Amino acid sequence: TNEVFSLDLKGADCKVTVGKENIIQNPDLTVIVESENMVKLISGALKPQQAFMKGKLKIKGKVNLAMKLTSVLSATRKKMPKSKL
């Protein structure tokens, strides 16, 4: 899908907004990824570095923040509800 999600990870509370009209102005880091690859990233089936090298993930902005993407995704996995299937 072509949905746009903005995440503000500054501070203790994470803020997520949906839609181009709610996009964060002048972000420190922009990550561009197809939804199917984002699912793989969140599940751990695809590593951020692999996705970047294969052109499945593009970044704009502060590269040092992109290096933290692995830990952000790992923390996200821990908070996700477990599948009952």
DSSP file (Angstrom, degrees, kcal/mol; ACC not computed):
  #  RESIDUE AA STRUCTURE BP1 BP2  ACC     N-H-->O    O-->H-N    N-H-->O    O-->H-N    TCO  KAPPA ALPHA  PHI   PSI    X-CA   Y-CA   Z-CA
    1    1 A T              0   0    0      0, 0.0    34,-0.4     0, 0.0    35,-0.1   0.000 360.0 360.0 360.0 165.6    0.0    0.0    0.0
    2    2 A N        +     0   0    0     32,-0.1     2,-0.1     2,-0.1    32,-0.0  -0.095 360.0 142.5-104.7  33.5    1.0    3.6   -0.3
    3    3 A E        -     0   0    0     16,-0.1     2,-0.5     1,-0.0    32,-0.0  -0.429  41.9-141.8 -74.3 150.7    0.2    4.6    3.3
    4    4 A V        -     0   0    0     -2,-0.1    15,-2.9     2,-0.0     2,-0.4  -0.966  16.6-173.7-117.3 126.0    2.5    7.0    5.1
    5    5 A F  E     -A   18   0A   0     -2,-0.5     2,-0.5    13,-0.2    13,-0.2  -0.960   7.1-159.4-117.8 136.0    3.2    6.5    8.8
    6    6 A S  E     -A   17   0A   0     11,-2.7    11,-2.5    -2,-0.4     2,-0.5  -0.966   6.0-166.5-115.0 130.9    5.2    9.0   10.8
    7    7 A L  E     -A   16   0A   0     -2,-0.5     2,-0.7     9,-0.2     9,-0.2  -0.971   8.6-162.1-118.2 128.3    6.8    8.0   14.1
    8    8 A D  E     +A   15   0A   0      7,-2.9     7,-1.9    -2,-0.5    -2,-0.0  -0.919  15.3 170.8-107.8 105.4    8.2   10.4   16.6
    9    9 A L        +     0   0    0     -2,-0.7     2,-0.4     5,-0.2    -1,-0.1   0.241  37.5 117.1-101.3  11.6   10.6    8.5   18.8
   10   10 A K  S    S+     0   0    0      5,-0.1     3,-0.2     3,-0.1     5,-0.1  -0.645  72.5   5.7 -78.6 134.9   11.9   11.5   20.7
   11   11 A G  S    S-     0   0    0     -2,-0.4     0, 0.0     1,-0.2     0, 0.0  -0.254 107.2 -56.6  87.0-176.7   11.2   11.4   24.3
   12   12 A A  S    S+     0   0    0     -2,-0.1     2,-0.5     1,-0.1    -1,-0.2   0.793 116.4  64.8 -74.9 -30.9    9.6    8.7   26.5
   13   13 A D  S    S-     0   0    0     -3,-0.2     2,-0.4     2,-0.0    -3,-0.1  -0.838  75.0-141.4-102.9 129.1    6.3    8.4   24.5
   14   14 A C        -     0   0    0     -2,-0.5     2,-0.5    -5,-0.1    -5,-0.2  -0.707  15.7-157.7 -84.5 133.3    6.3    7.2   20.9
   15   15 A K  E     -A    8   0A   0     -7,-1.9    -7,-2.9    -2,-0.4     2,-0.4  -0.959   7.6-170.8-116.0 128.4    3.8    9.1   18.7
   16   16 A V  E     -A    7   0A   0     -2,-0.5     2,-0.3    -9,-0.2    -9,-0.2  -0.973   4.5-178.9-120.2 129.9    2.5    7.5   15.5
   17   17 A T  E     -A    6   0A   0    -11,-2.5   -11,-2.7    -2,-0.4     2,-0.4  -0.939  13.7-146.0-125.6 151.9    0.5    9.4   12.9
   18   18 A V  E     +A    5   0A   0     -2,-0.3   -13,-0.2   -13,-0.2     3,-0.1  -0.936  54.0  40.2-119.6 138.5   -1.1    8.1    9.7
   19   19 A G  S >  S-     0   0    0    -15,-2.9     3,-1.3    -2,-0.4     4,-0.1   0.071  80.2 -95.6 106.8 146.6   -1.5   10.0    6.4
   20   20 A K  G >  S+     0   0    0      1,-0.3     3,-1.1     2,-0.2    -1,-0.1   0.796 120.7  61.5 -64.1 -28.6    0.5   12.4    4.3
   21   21 A E  G 3  S+     0   0    0      1,-0.2    -1,-0.3    -3,-0.1    -2,-0.1   0.703 106.3  46.7 -71.6 -17.4   -1.4   15.3    5.9
   22   22 A N  G <  S+     0   0    0     -3,-1.3    -1,-0.2   -18,-0.1    -2,-0.2   0.229  81.6 138.2-106.0  12.1    0.0   14.3    9.3
   23   23 A I    <   -     0   0    0     -3,-1.1     2,-0.3     1,-0.1    -5,-0.1  -0.272  61.4-107.8 -63.5 143.7    3.6   13.8    8.2
   24   24 A I        -     0   0    0     -7,-0.1     2,-0.3     1,-0.1    -1,-0.1  -0.563  34.1-126.4 -73.0 128.6    6.3   15.1   10.6
   25   25 A Q  S    S-     0   0    0     -2,-0.3    -1,-0.1     1,-0.2    -3,-0.0  -0.588  83.0  -0.2 -79.1 136.7    8.0   18.2    9.2
   26   26 A N  S    S-     0   0    0     -2,-0.3    -1,-0.2     1,-0.1     2,-0.0   0.933  85.2-164.5  53.0  57.8   11.8   18.1    8.9
   27   27 A P        -     0   0    0      0, 0.0     3,-0.1     0, 0.0    -1,-0.1  -0.323  25.4-131.9 -69.7 154.9   12.3   14.6   10.3
   28   28 A D  S    S+     0   0    0      1,-0.3    34,-2.7    33,-0.1     2,-0.3   0.811  93.2  16.9 -72.2 -30.3   15.8   13.6   11.5
   29   29 A L  E     -B   61   0B   0     32,-0.2     2,-0.5    36,-0.1    -1,-0.3  -0.995  62.8-163.4-146.4 135.7   15.4   10.3    9.5
   30   30 A T  E     -B   60   0B   0     30,-3.0    30,-2.2    -2,-0.3     2,-0.5  -0.987   8.4-166.4-118.8 128.6   13.1    9.1    6.8
   31   31 A V  E     -B   59   0B   0     -2,-0.5     2,-0.5    28,-0.2    28,-0.2  -0.965   2.4-164.2-115.4 125.8   12.8    5.4    6.1
   32   32 A I  E     +B   58   0B   0     26,-3.1    26,-2.5    -2,-0.5     2,-0.3  -0.950  24.2 147.8-114.2 122.1   11.1    4.3    2.8
   33   33 A V  E     -B   57   0B   0     -2,-0.5    24,-0.1    24,-0.2     2,-0.1  -0.991  47.1-108.9-153.7 142.4   10.0    0.7    2.6
   34   34 A E     >  -     0   0    0     22,-0.6     4,-2.0    -2,-0.3     3,-0.4  -0.397  36.1-115.3 -68.1 150.8    7.2   -1.3    0.9
   35   35 A S  H  > S+     0   0    0    -34,-0.4     4,-2.2     1,-0.2     5,-0.2   0.871 114.3  55.1 -59.6 -39.1    4.6   -2.6    3.3
   36   36 A E  H  > S+     0   0    0      1,-0.2     4,-1.4     2,-0.2    -1,-0.2   0.882 110.8  45.4 -64.0 -36.4    5.5   -6.3    2.5
   37   37 A N  H  > S+     0   0    0     -3,-0.4     4,-2.4     2,-0.2    -1,-0.2   0.816 108.3  56.9 -75.4 -30.2    9.1   -5.6    3.4
   38   38 A M  H  X S+     0   0    0     -4,-2.0     4,-2.8     2,-0.2     5,-0.2   0.901 105.1  51.9 -65.1 -39.7    8.1   -3.8    6.6
   39   39 A V  H  X S+     0   0    0     -4,-2.2     4,-2.3     1,-0.2     6,-0.2   0.920 110.6  48.3 -60.3 -43.3    6.2   -6.8    7.7
   40   40 A K  H  X>S+     0   0    0     -4,-1.4     6,-1.6     2,-0.2     5,-1.3   0.883 111.4  50.6 -64.9 -38.5    9.4   -8.9    7.1
   41   41 A L  H  <5S+     0   0    0     -4,-2.4     3,-0.4     4,-0.2    -2,-0.2   0.936 112.3  45.7 -64.2 -46.1   11.5   -6.4    9.0
   42   42 A I  H  <5S+     0   0    0     -4,-2.8    -2,-0.2     1,-0.2    -1,-0.2   0.881 113.7  49.2 -65.7 -37.7    9.1   -6.4   12.0
   43   43 A S  H  <5S-     0   0    0     -4,-2.3    -1,-0.2    -5,-0.2    -2,-0.2   0.698 112.7-118.3 -75.6 -17.5    8.9  -10.2   12.0
   44   44 A G  T  <5S+     0   0    0     -4,-1.1    -3,-0.2    -3,-0.4    -4,-0.1   0.440  84.2 117.1  94.0   0.1   12.7  -10.5   11.9
   45   45 A A  S   <S+     0   0    0     -5,-1.3     2,-0.4    -6,-0.2    -4,-0.2   0.709  79.9  38.1 -72.7 -19.5   12.6  -12.4    8.5
   46   46 A L  S    S-     0   0    0     -6,-1.6    -2,-0.3    -9,-0.1    -1,-0.2  -0.999  79.7-141.2-134.0 129.8   14.5   -9.5    6.9
   47   47 A K     >  -     0   0    0     -2,-0.4     4,-2.6     1,-0.1     5,-0.2  -0.672  21.1-123.6 -88.8 144.2   17.3   -7.5    8.6
   48   48 A P  H  > S+     0   0    0      0, 0.0     4,-2.4     0, 0.0     5,-0.2   0.875 111.6  51.9 -55.0 -40.3   17.5   -3.7    8.0
   49   49 A Q  H  > S+     0   0    0      2,-0.2     4,-2.4     1,-0.2     5,-0.2   0.907 111.0  47.4 -65.2 -41.0   21.1   -3.9    6.7
   50   50 A Q  H  > S+     0   0    0      2,-0.2     4,-2.0     1,-0.2     6,-0.2   0.921 111.6  50.7 -63.6 -44.4   20.1   -6.7    4.2
   51   51 A A  H  <>S+     0   0    0     -4,-2.6     5,-2.6     1,-0.2     6,-1.2   0.903 111.5  48.2 -61.1 -42.1   17.1   -4.7    3.1
   52   52 A F  H ><5S+     0   0    0     -4,-2.4     3,-1.3     4,-0.2    -1,-0.2   0.935 111.6  48.8 -64.1 -46.9   19.2   -1.6    2.6
   53   53 A M  H 3<5S+     0   0    0     -4,-2.4    -1,-0.2     1,-0.3    -2,-0.2   0.813 112.6  48.7 -64.3 -30.6   21.9   -3.4    0.6
   54   54 A K  T 3<5S-     0   0    0     -4,-2.0    -1,-0.3    -5,-0.2    -2,-0.2   0.438 116.2-113.9 -88.7  -0.2   19.2   -5.0   -1.6
   55   55 A G  T < 5S+     0   0    0     -3,-1.3    -3,-0.2    -4,-0.3    -2,-0.1   0.629  86.7 116.9  79.0  13.0   17.5   -1.7   -2.2
   56   56 A K  S   <S+     0   0    0     -5,-2.6   -22,-0.6    -6,-0.2     2,-0.4   0.580  75.5  42.5 -88.0 -10.8   14.3   -2.7   -0.4
   57   57 A L  E     -B   33   0B   0     -6,-1.2     2,-0.4   -24,-0.1    -2,-0.2  -0.996  69.7-169.1-137.5 128.3   14.9    0.0    2.3
   58   58 A K  E     -B   32   0B   0    -26,-2.5   -26,-3.1    -2,-0.4     2,-0.4  -0.929   4.9-161.2-119.3 143.9   15.9    3.6    1.6
   59   59 A I  E     -B   31   0B   0     -2,-0.4     2,-0.4   -28,-0.2   -28,-0.2  -0.942   9.3-174.7-126.0 147.9   17.0    6.1    4.1
   60   60 A K  E     +B   30   0B   0    -30,-2.2   -30,-3.0    -2,-0.4     2,-0.4  -0.995  56.6  18.8-136.1 132.1   17.3    9.9    4.0
   61   61 A G  E    S+B   29   0B   0     -2,-0.4     2,-0.7   -32,-0.2   -32,-0.2  -0.872 107.0  16.8 117.1-147.6   18.7   11.9    6.9
   62   62 A K    >>  -     0   0    0    -34,-2.7     4,-1.2    -2,-0.4     3,-1.0  -0.534  54.7-163.2 -74.6 108.9   20.9   11.1    9.8
   63   63 A V  H 3> S+     0   0    0     -2,-0.7     4,-1.4     1,-0.3    -1,-0.2   0.826  86.5  65.1 -62.5 -33.0   22.6    7.7    9.0
   64   64 A N  H 34 S+     0   0    0      1,-0.2     4,-0.3     2,-0.2    -1,-0.3   0.832 101.1  51.0 -62.0 -30.0   23.5    7.2   12.7
   65   65 A L  H X4 S+     0   0    0     -3,-1.0     3,-1.4     1,-0.2    -1,-0.2   0.857 103.9  57.7 -72.6 -34.9   19.8    7.1   13.5
   66   66 A A  H >< S+     0   0    0     -4,-1.2     3,-1.7     1,-0.3     4,-0.3   0.815  95.7  64.9 -63.5 -29.2   19.3    4.4   10.8
   67   67 A M  T 3< S+     0   0    0     -4,-1.4     3,-0.4     1,-0.3     4,-0.3   0.714  96.7  57.5 -66.5 -18.8   21.9    2.3   12.6
   68   68 A K  T <> S+     0   0    0     -3,-1.4     4,-2.0    -4,-0.3    -1,-0.3   0.450  78.1  95.3 -88.8  -1.5   19.5    2.1   15.5
   69   69 A L  H <> S+     0   0    0     -3,-1.7     4,-2.7     1,-0.2     5,-0.2   0.860  77.9  57.9 -60.3 -37.0   16.7    0.6   13.4
   70   70 A T  H  > S+     0   0    0     -3,-0.4     4,-2.2    -4,-0.3    -1,-0.2   0.925 109.1  44.3 -59.9 -44.8   17.6   -3.0   14.4
   71   71 A S  H  > S+     0   0    0     -4,-0.3     4,-2.3    -3,-0.3    -1,-0.2   0.866 112.2  52.4 -69.8 -34.1   17.1   -2.2   18.1
   72   72 A V  H  X S+     0   0    0     -4,-2.0     4,-2.0     2,-0.2    -2,-0.2   0.926 112.0  45.8 -64.5 -43.9   13.9   -0.3   17.4
   73   73 A L  H  X S+     0   0    0     -4,-2.7     4,-2.4     2,-0.2    -2,-0.2   0.884 111.1  52.8 -66.3 -38.2   12.5   -3.3   15.4
   74   74 A S  H  X S+     0   0    0     -4,-2.2     4,-1.6    -5,-0.2    -1,-0.2   0.919 110.2  47.4 -63.0 -43.6   13.6   -5.7   18.1
   75   75 A A  H  X S+     0   0    0     -4,-2.3     4,-1.0     1,-0.2    -1,-0.2   0.869 110.3  53.8 -64.6 -36.4   11.8   -3.7   20.8
   76   76 A T  H >X S+     0   0    0     -4,-2.0     4,-1.0     1,-0.2     3,-0.6   0.916 105.2  53.3 -63.2 -43.9    8.7   -3.6   18.6
   77   77 A R  H >< S+     0   0    0     -4,-2.4     3,-0.6     1,-0.2    -1,-0.2   0.883 105.5  54.4 -59.1 -39.0    8.7   -7.4   18.2
   78   78 A K  H 3< S+     0   0    0     -4,-1.6    -1,-0.2     1,-0.2    -2,-0.2   0.789 110.7  46.0 -66.5 -27.3    8.8   -7.8   22.0
   79   79 A K  H << S+     0   0    0     -4,-1.0    -1,-0.2    -3,-0.6    -2,-0.2   0.583  90.2 104.3 -90.9 -12.4    5.7   -5.5   22.3
   80   80 A M  S << S-     0   0    0     -4,-1.0     2,-0.1    -3,-0.6    -3,-0.0  -0.428  81.2-105.7 -71.9 142.9    3.7   -7.3   19.5
   81   81 A P        -     0   0    0      0, 0.0     2,-0.2     0, 0.0    -1,-0.1  -0.416  38.7-111.1 -65.2 144.2    0.9   -9.6   20.5
   82   82 A K        -     0   0    0     -2,-0.1     2,-0.2     1,-0.1    -3,-0.0  -0.560  30.1-115.2 -78.1 138.5    1.8  -13.3   20.1
   83   83 A S        -     0   0    0     -2,-0.2    -1,-0.1     1,-0.1     0, 0.0  -0.487  13.6-153.4 -72.9 141.8   -0.1  -15.1   17.3
   84   84 A K              0   0    0      1,-0.2    -1,-0.1    -2,-0.2    -2,-0.0   0.272 360.0 360.0 -98.2  10.3   -2.3  -17.9   18.5
   85   85 A L              0   0    0      0, 0.0    -1,-0.2     0, 0.0    -2,-0.0   0.471 360.0 360.0 -84.0 360.0   -2.0  -19.9   15.2
